[in-house]
Amino acid sequence: MRNVIELTNVSKKYMKRPAIKNISLALPLGKIIGIVGENGSGKSTLLKLIAGLSHPTSGSVTVNGEIANRRISKLVSYMSGHDSFYSIFTVREALVFQATQFTDFNIAKAEDIMKYMQLDPNKKIKDLSKGNRGRLKIVLTLAREAPYILMDEPLSGLDPLVRQSIVKGMISYVDLESQTLIMTSHEITEIESVLDSFIAIKDGSLIRMDDVEELHESEGLGISDWMKKTYI
């Protein structure tokens, strides 16, 4: 079995509107990968396809050789851009509930990340700010020991003053010996320093997949500057 996510000639249409167009790529373990692109370019759709929450119109998506569908949740820890927890729970109750849903959920690790995120374990989720609900989603996602961690806009709603420290904290809880982190983000400047590679999408098409270091060396550009040049 190959420890890799593979997309082969993947296209996805909603009604007749193409969201992803004939994308092929392979994503190995042990990497931190950013998916970048304009709003509506297909970033979130690509993440859902990998998570098995959406099915390709054509082509195939496999995770460690298994067809991506809802049953691959044992291999994938997915953070949606939308809230997906019970608002009547306290923060700690959300952790305990998550542990009942996934056998790889590490409650001790979750408690540790919760403290790092400065969340009150006894506070009701319905009383949390948008930023603190975002922090809780990060806790619930990173505390799993699944090989692939997928995060859709994990910095959304967070105060710009804390984003950098949150990113550094997130990375410290990923075991790159056995895990890959893939995330979409509009906040490219905040995440670029921790990325190994990036996937650039425009209008549903893959226009580049490259190592960040290679981009720096070959063109003397960071991802943000390259995007400004490419997406005009």
N, C-alpha and C positions, 0 to 999 in steps of 0.2 A: 504493500500500500504506500503510495506517495503522499507525503504530508504537504499538500498543496491545494490551493483553490484554483480551479481551471474554468475559464469561460471560453467556449468554442463557438464562434459565429453567432453570438447572442444578439437577438433583436427583441424589443418589447414594444407593443403598441397598446394604447388605451383607446378603445373604439377604433378609429382609423388613424389616430395621431401617433406617429412614432416618437417614443421616448428614449429608446436605446437602439442604435443602428449597427448591427454586424460587428460587435466587439469580441475580440479574442485576446486573452491574456492569462498569465499564470502568476499566482502570488504565493510564495513559499513561507514557511514558518520562520520566525526570528527577525521580523522586520516591523518597522513603524512606517505606515504608508498613508499619505494624504490623497484624498480625491478632491480635485479642484475644478472650478468652472463657474460660469455665470448662473444666476438664478434660472431655474427651469431647464438647465442643461442636461439633467438626467442623473445627477450625483446620488440623490436619495433612492431613485429607482434602481440604480446599480447595486447599492447597498442592500436593498430589499431582496433583489434577485440572489445575491450571495447568501443572505440569511434564510433563504427558502420561503420567504413570506410572499413572494410574487413569483410567477412562473413565466419563463420566456415564451414569446410568441413563436420564436424559432431558435434553433441552436440549443446548447446544453450548458448547464452550470453544475459542477461537481465540487464537493468538499471532501478531501481525502479519499477520493474515488467514489463517494456516494452522491447520487443525484440530490441536488438541493431542494428540499421541501421542508415542511414543518417538523419532520422527524429528525432533521439534523440539528435541532436546538441543543442536542447533547454535545455538539462540536462548536457551536457558535453562541457567543454571548452578545446580544443585540440591544443597543440603546436607540430607541426611537426618538425622533424629534418632537413627539407628542408625549404628554403624561400618560402613564399606563399603570398607575397604582391606585389602591383604594384610599380615598381622601380621609376616611374616618380613622385610618390607622395612625398610630404614632410612628415616628421615624424608626424606633427599635422594632415595633410590630411589623413594619414593612420588611425589615431585615429577616425576621423570624419567618414570615410568610414566604419570602423568596427562597429560604433554605428548604421549605417543604416542596417547592416546585422543581428545584434543580439539585441533584445529588452532589454536584461539584461546587456548590455554593459554600464558601469558607466563611463561617460566621465570625470567627476570630479576626480574619482579615477584614471583613466588613466593618467590624467595630473599630478597627485601627484606622481604616479609611474615613469612617464617619467622624472620628476625632480630628483627623487631619483637615477634613472639610468644615470643621467647627459647627457641626449640626447638633442640636439639642435632641437627645434620644427620646425624650418624653413629650416633644412637641407634636401636635397633630399635623398631618400633612396638609390639611385644608387651611391651616393657619400659616403655612410657610410662604415666603415670598417666591416669586418666579425664579430668582437666582438660586435660592436654597432648594427648591424642587429640582432644579437642574443638578445641583450638587448631590442630591439623593439619588438621582438617576445614575450619576457617575459611580456612586458607591455600589449600587445594586449590580451594575454591569461589570465593574472591575473585580468584585469579590468572587466572581466565578473563576474556575480554573480551566475553562474551555480553551482549546488551542487557538481559536480565532475570536477576537474582540472587535465588534463593529459598532462604531459610534457615529450617529448622525447629528452633526452640529453640537458637539458636547459643550462648547463655550457659549452657546446662545443664552442670552439673559443674564450672563455673569457680568459683574462690574469690571470694566476694563482694567481697573487698578489691581485686580486679583487674578486675572486670566493667566499671566505668566507663571505665577506660583501654583495655580491649579494644574496647568499643563505639566510642570515639573513633577508635581505630586502624582499625577496620573501615570506618568512614565515609570516612576519608581515602583509602582504596583503591578507592572507588567513584567513577566518573566520571559525574556527574549531567548532563553534556551528552549522554551517549549510553547511560546505564544507569539502570535502576530497581532498587532493593533492596526486597524484600518479605520480612518475617520474622514468624514467630510467636514469642511469648515470654510466659512467666509473670512475668518480671522487668520489669514495666511501668515502674517508677520509674527503672530504669537506661537504658531506651531512649527514654522519652518525649521527652527534650530534643532528640533527633536526628530525630524523626518529622515528616514533613510532614502525613501523614494517617493515619487508622486505620480498620480494618474490624472491627466488633464482631459476633460471632456468638453466638447463644444457642440451644441445642438444634437446631443445624443450620440455623437461619434467620438471615438478615441483619437485624440490628435497627438498625444505624446505620453509615453511611460518611460521614466528615466530616474537614475539616481540623482539626488539633490546635489551631491558633490560633483557629479559629471556635468551638470548644468552650470555650476559655478566655474568649473575649470574650462569647459569648452566655449562658454559664451560670456563669462564674467558677470552673470546675472543671478539674482535671487528669483524665487518663484513669482513673487508679486510683480517685479519689474518685467519678467518674461511674459507674464499674463497680460500686462498693460500693452506690451508690444504685439502680442499674438492675437488678442481678442478684440482689437480695434476694428 
